Structure formats: structure tokens, C-alpha cells
Amino acid sequence: MSKAPLAARTVWMPALVATLALICAPTALSARPSRPIRPVPPRPAPATYAPVNTINVTGSGEATATPDVAVVRLGVETQAPTAAEAADENARQANAIIAAVRGEGIPANKIQTSWFNVMPVYAPEPPQPAGTEPPKPPRVVAYRVTNVVTVRVERDMARVGPVLDAALKAGANRVEGLSFDLINDEPVRQQALRRAAGEAQRKAAVLADAMGVRLGPPRVISEQGSYQPPMMDMGAVRYAMAAGAPTPVSPGEVRASANVTVQYSFRPR
């Protein structure tokens, strides 16, 4: 028997392999175990919320306290032909003012420099008619030095007037301000807040009773407060400076206020 040429065997051998693969493929697939189909669980129904009946009320409250802190801002302003001369004179007077304040029993850690400034003083220039030569550059004729210190007087408010008088006699020619405060303002703030919350609660109770419903617990609470330390009118201090009389000081009261907004739930009786 004659054998087929090598080229012919090469041609029909790939075709034979492909045919066998097609015949065997279904058998191999059918031999695999089938996976069970898992049922898709049903989606839960969306949650429904019963409406909540609410009452919104606001309350306000105030509280006052006697100040136990006074903050005084005072200083000295000097002027001289040169900046160095103005600064030297200013330092001499500022040291005298601080020594006088210390002499009234104020410790050094309650005295702080809060402002120091050196600025030139220019000669006034008369207005020039239009069309004349351009204005000349400003001419410095002196220098002005300002030194302001902040003095904190605690607990004994009767010492505030003598501190001011001592500083003025020592050379202070500027009083920037005088204010009063509390060493611890938390108690007066809390008292105002409690009064505001109490007013809001009373309003809600009155509304619930008037509408014939039962008041529930609060759902939302918000608050806003303010704090107002008294400021002294500086006119009395300036008058005392001009007249040389003892400086009158009246601390007044520190006032704290609070506003509360509360949302209550309610239900039928």
C-alpha cells in the first residue's frame, strides 16, 4: 500500500483535530455539575415614618453681676524736634507713670504696654492757587511719640480712682478707655442661660395646655448668648484731668443675656 505524501498528511491532520474537539466539547460540558439557581430575596419595603407633631418656642434670659476687674488704658504723648529726644522724654514720663501705678498696689504683671508709636509731625502747607508751581514735599518739623499701657485692677474696685489720679499726677496725658469685667464670667452666663431655658419651657407648657395636647420631650435645642461689660463714660475722667479733682469711678453691673430656641414634640391627650 502506498503512503500519502507528507504534505497531504499535514493538511488533513488539523482538520481531524478540530472535528474531534467539536465532538467532545458537548460531552465535556454535559459532564459538569449544574449550579443551583439561588432565588433573589425580595427587597424590603421602604420605611415609613409617622409625622411628628412639634411646637417651636423661644426664651430669653438675663443675669447681672458686680464687676471685680477694671481695665484702664492710659499713657503719655511727647513731642520733640528729633525722634530720639521725643522717645527719651516719653520713656522718662512713662517710667514715672508706671512707678506711680505700682505705688497704688498694682503688681508689675498687671501692667502691660499695649501701644507704642513714633510718627513725624509735618509743617502745615497753605493751599496754593491752581496753575502755580507744583506743591513742595511735606516738611518734618518734629516727632511725636505715644506710649500707652494697660493696667488691670482686680477685686478692689475702690482702687481704680486712685490709680487714675496717681497716673495723671505722674504725667499721663492720655486716657484711652476704662472698662469693667469679671474674673470668672461663667456663673453669670449660665444663670442667663437657665432663665432663658426656663422661659422657653414655660411657653411650651402654656401652648400645649391651650391647644389641649400633651407636651413631649424636647427634640432640638439651640442657644445664642451675649455678654456686655460696662464701659465708663470718659467725659468724667477728662473733666477730672482738667480740674485736678479726684476721678469718680462707678463700676456698674456686668450684664449677660441668652436666647434659647426649643422644639418640643406633642401628642393628643
PyMOL commands that set and color helices and strands:
alter all, ss='L'
color gray80, all
select helices_A, chain A and resi 6-31+83-103+108-110+157-169+186-211+234-243
alter helices_A, ss='H'
color red, helices_A
select strands_A, chain A and resi 54-65+69-80+111-122+140-154+174-181+213-228+254-268
alter strands_A, ss='S'
color yellow, strands_A
deselect
rebuild
show_as cartoon
